[in-house]
């Protein structure tokens, strides 16, 4: 999660902060979409792909703001 400090606000122009916030929001949307897609993979398909279904379930259950 990105945390902005007073130094960040002082050292960067406003457009840079807007771009950073926009980038963070885009990353969060991407994670949410990807985790939704993970829930659609069946245990059998996961094993066919060489993935552990339990690990997929853990990843899919994470909130979008966590890496």
Secondary structure by P-SEA (a helix, b strand, c coil): cccccaaaaaaccaaaaaaaaaaaaaaaaaaaaaaaaaaaccaaaaaaacccaaaaaaaaacccccc
